[in-house]
């Protein structure tokens, strides 16, 4: 496989266009954005920089095909066939898609293969199988009344997805929206658009009607704003930062009150008790739960809470694992952590390190940029001992920076775990069944892992509470975002 990866890594990538109404076209302004590979800082290609007029053209195409009904009113069997075919093509082109994505955002290829095309294919297949198993309802009424509850597609769905796992997160939004019969306008992150532009080709090849999926690339401040303010988008689904999420809510209020579903940041607590079944395994999985993809994971376990009696020994285990991780060229199968997505993100990460040291945090390992001679953006896995009141305990880094905090007992662990504005993911490691259930109930988060971290599949929802957002990706619950309920009250 490495030979094939090495062949794919050097393929030229032509300048990319917008995909609107089934056709590739330049932005109306003709403006483009440079794509720089974080692997070596080289120029990879260009993407089109869409303006408000381009977004409007995409929305008009999506609305027209929705009203026409070639997808929205199509038989479920047809929609299932197309979504299944999309999954099959993704699987057939998995390596090519993964390498293209890695060249764009720097995720290590061993993770990208599973998390990007592997996950995306599974997501499209899941919703293909689910779409004809979602029923309406018959209400319990008097004999002379028939109360029906219909589920209907909403209309035009916009999705704005981030750069860390564009294909995976894109599929989480596109697949259920399409399964429900909607049309979609997709905006990838300007730092990772290539795999989603390729997905548009795949969807067309699979038989998705023209206009049902449109992809507009560009800057958040222009393309993203135009989407947020557009008056003919019914639902906007977003994964990204809290600041942008707030702005999108404002845009909704200023325009047509479109529904806005947000999956935002996290400062997820990973709580390890002294009675964890296997402390070595807990240390290894906890380290990978923050350092894979260089910490650029929404659910990363960035706060490691360790019972005081084992704190020192456990922290040393984690630091040793961090020190031994192979960081480097993300297109080598042996690499365990790839590149930081951009020079801007790398600078932010290093700023957090400097500020933590100023606050008095104890640096156990890392904290430095490495491999600068490659031209790429690489950083050591970084391990700090901190106090709960420090900035590193409260603010999301979105980089390979772990904050370790000791705790005394169950109540102390819950107090520290919940001392954040976020509530996305979490974990607890214990052999005590009652304690595990108490922690699951007590931690304020959308996901609580027990004796593991990460890996939940499409059968369960992913969503946050508090400032980590609202609504859910994955599972049948995701369909709720993309369907309307309509009541028919019939006098017999």
Secondary structure by P-SEA (a helix, b strand, c coil): caaaaaaaccccccbbbbbcccccccccccbbbbbbbccccccccccccccaaaaaaaaaaaaaaaaacccccccaaaaaaaaaaaaaaaaaaaaaaaaaaaacccccaaaaaaacaaaaaaaaaaaaaccccbbbbbccccccbbbbbbbbbccbbbbbbccccaaaaaaacaaaaaaabbbbbbbccccccaaaaaaaaaaaaaccccccbbbbbcccccaaaaaaacccccbbbbbccaaaaaaaaaaaaaccccbbbbbcccccccccccccccaaaaaaaaaaacccccccccccccbbbbcccaaaaaaaaaaaaaaaccccccccccccbbbcccaaaaaaaaaaaaaaaaaccccccccccccccccbbbbcbbbbbcccccccccccccccbbbbbbbccaaaaaaaaaccccccccccccccaaaaaaaaacccccccccccccccccccccccccccccccccccccccccbbbbbbbccc
